[in-house]
């Protein structure tokens, strides 16, 4: 069987302890990978690593990737996390060759695994000694067509039992989080997520790729993605998926974040994930009902009642703003 392709929405390190819908999804995902698919390897494109120039892509060629703790002001236990991930220099060279054959300037680096890889994958598989995972960067720009082309270049790996995963976020706006906490997600978040779903599930092949490449023209694009690094792994996944049908595996919203996640080329007898603790809140701007999660977790130390994911993304936004200034 040809290995499937996935696009997953990941979170901060507190995902490791999440028992809501994202946690339920990753519990299912890990079991599906280890007990059902048993892939030869996994190739994951992370939103948190960018190439250089117009055509540059990096591929991690570490034999034993080190964990990169690229998040800030979380409890110390998250910086002490370990994981038994194995790399594969041999597979990394194969990936570099496929990308170069497609005209992409790919090169190897001993980079490691940033939280776009190790957090969701460790949440899925607490231990993983047997399935090598290598990380690939996105391009250093937002050209969606080039990212779908990148996915097409990687597609032959599927015939060798390699699962391809794009790791990003369906909606990722850090700037509007505070003003939307403790509320249902704004309608533009739900609309963009639903339009992504129409593309991923409602079409295939060239038509799907062309529709995805037009997401930069979506009316809510910049509201949902002030920068597009968390969206373009979706395009890589669609490029690798080709004509295989898509299915939405996870739908969840937190303020101006959406957790939409998809599988492509899954067998018809695949048992889909099930969810508990689903809260329904009516969006005040419409008559429709959106599945959202309110901010109700109070971290230690007397901080305001917000989930750790909010603290992570807000702090990250501040750090990025300071760096850019």
N, C-alpha and C positions, 0 to 999 in steps of 0.2 A: 504494500500500500504506500502511495506517495505521502510523505509527511505533510501535515497541515501547516497553516500559517496563522499567527495571532497578532492582534493589536490589543495591548493591555494599557489601562490607565493605572499609574502607580502613585504612591503617596510618600510621605515622610517616614522616618524610622518607626514612628508609632503604629504604622501599619502592621508591624510584627506582632502587636498585641490586639489588633482590631478584631472584634467579634460581631460587627455589623455586616452589612451586605458585602463590602469589599473583602472582608475577612472570610466570609462564606465562599465567595468566588475563588479566592486563592487556595482555600482548603481543597475545593473541588479540583482546581487547576493542577495542584501538586499530585493529587491522586491520579488524575487523568494522565499526566506526563509519565509518572513512574510505573503505574500499574497497567495502563492501557496502551499508550503509545510506545513507551520504552525506546525513545529515539537514540540514534547513534550519537548525536550531539545537538546542541542548541546554539544558534547564532542570534544574538540580540542587538538591536539598534537602539541606542539610548539617547534620550533627549538632552542628557547632561554632558555630552561630549561632541564637540564640533571639529570638523576638518578646517583646512585653511585654503584661502584662495577660492577661485570659482569652481575648481574641479577636484579638490583634495579631500580624501577620506582616510581616516586612520582605522587600523585593525589591531586589536590587542593580541600580541603574540606571546604573552606570558605563559609559562608552564603551570605556575601556581599564582593566579592573580591575587594581588593584595587588595583588601577592602579599602575604599576611599570614603572617608566620613565627611562628605561634602554637604553638611548641614550644621546649623549653629544653635547654641543655647538650648539644647535638649538635655534631659537627665543623663548623667554620666554613663548609665548602663548601656545606652545606645552606642557610645564610643568605645565600648569594651566588647562589642559583638564580634564573633568570629564565625566563619562558615567554611566548610570543607569543599569549596569549589575547585574544580580542576579546569585548567585551560587546555589548549591543544595547538602548539606551534605549527604542527603539520596542517591542521585544518585552516589556521590563520593564513598560511601560505597559499592554500587552495582558494580561499576567499579573495585574497589579493590578486591572484591570477585571474579569477573570473571578472573582478571589477576592472582590471587593466584591459582585459579582452574586450570589454564594453566601452573602452575609452575613458575610464575613470582613473584618476591619478591616485591610486591607493598605496599606502605604505604601512609597515608594521611598527608598532610601538609597544614597549613594556609599560602599559598604562595601569592596568588593574581593573577593578570593578567599582564603578561609582554607584550611588544609591538608586539610580534608575535601573540597575541590574540586580544588585544583591538584596535590596530590601524586598521587592516583590517576589523574587525567586526564592529567597530564604523563607518568606512567609508561606510560599507554596510548598517548599521542600526543606524542612528543618535540617535535614542532612542530605547531601548529594555527592557521594563519592564516585558515582559511576557514569554520570552524564556530563561530558565536557561542555563548558559554556564559554564562548568567546564574545567579546563586545566589539561593536562597530560604531563609529561616530556617524552623525549626520553630516551633511555638507555645512559649511559655515555661512549659509545664506538660506533664503526662504523659497527658492525656486521649486515649486511642487512637482513640475514635470520631470526635473532632474532626479528627484527623490523616487518617483515611480519607476524611472529608468533604472535606478540603482536596485530597486526591488526585482525588476526583470532580470538583471544580471545575476542576482543571487538565487533565482528560482531553480536552477539545475541542482542545487544542493538538496532540494526536497526529494529528488529521485534516489538519493543516497541515504535517506533516512534522517536528514537533518531538519529539525524544526526551526522555522524562522519566526522571530518575535519582534514587533515594533513596540517599544516601551515609551509612552508619553502621557498625554492626558487629553480627553475629548474636549474639555473646556478648561482653560487654565488662566484665569485673570486674578492676579494677586492684588491688584491695585484697588479693587472694589470690594474686597472681603469684609472690611470693618463695617461698611455701610449696609451690608446685606446679611450680617450675622443675625441669628435667631429669627430669620424670615424664610419663607419658601424661596427657592432660587428664582431670580428674575426670569421673565418670559424669554428674553433673548438667549439665555443659557439653554433652556429646554428646546427652543426652536432650532438652535444650531446643532445640538445633540441629535435631535430627531432628523434633521436634514443629513447629518452624517450617517445615520442609520438607513435612510432611504438609499443613499449611495452604496453603502456596504452590503446591504441585504437585498435591495430592490433591483440591482443590476449586476452585470458581470463583465469581465473582459475589457475591451477597449472603451466601451461606453462608460463603464464604471471609473476607469482611470481618468478619462476626460472630464467626467463630472467632478471627481475629487480634485483635479487640477484647477477647477474653477472656484474652489472654496475661498480663495483669496478675494473673490468678488462678492462673497456673501455679505448681506447687509449687516450682519452681526459679527463679522470676522474679527475686527479689531477689538470689539467689546469682549469677545471670547478668548482671543489670543493677541494681546498687545505685542508679543513677539511669538513667532511660530515654531520655535524649536520643539514644543511639546505636541504639535500637530503633525509635523512632517514624518515621524515614524509611522503614522497611519498610511501615508502615501507609499512608503517603502513596503509595508505589508501588502497593500493592494497590488503593487507591481509584482510582488512575488506570488500573489494568489492567482493571477491570471484569470482564467474562466471559471474557477471554482466558486461555488455558492458560499455566501457569508451568512452567519447567524450571530445575533447579538447575545452575548453571554452575561453581561452585567449592565444594569442601568441604575445609577444612583447620583444624587445631586447634593452638594453642600455649598450653599451660598453661590459663589461664582466659580465653582469647580464642578466638573462632570466626570463621572467614572466610566463612561461608555467603553466596553471592551468586546472584542469580536473574535470569532474563529472562522477560518476559511478552509474548505476542503475536509471538513469533519465527516466521518462515516455516518451513514443514516441511522445506525443503531447506537450512536453516542448518547449516553444518558446526560442530560443537561443539568447544570447546577440548580439547586433549590435554595430558597432564602427564608430566613426568619427575621423577626424584629423589624418589619417594614412599617414605617409610619406614613400615613397619608395626610398631606396638608394642602389646603386649597390655595392656589395662587390668587392673591387679592386682585390682580389685574385682569384675570380671565375667569371663565366659568369652568375651565378644565382643572383636573386634579393632577398634581405632580408628586412623584415620590421624592421626598427630601428628608434630610436629617437635621434637626435643630442642634444648636450648640449647647450641650448640657453637661459636658464633662468639666469638673473643676480640678485642675492639676494641683499637685502639692505645692505648698508655699503661699497659699492665699491669693493666687492669681484669679482674674475674672473667669467666669464660667464659659470657657471656650475649649474646643477640642485641641489637642496638641497639633493636629494638622494645620490649624489656623496659625498657631504660634510659629510653626515652621515656615509656612509660606510668607507670612508677614515679615519675619526676620530676614528671610532670604531676599525678599524684595528690597528691604532697606539696605542690605549689604550690596546688592547689585547696583542700587541707586548711588551709593557712596563710591563704589568702584568706578562707575561711569562718569561721576563728577570729577 
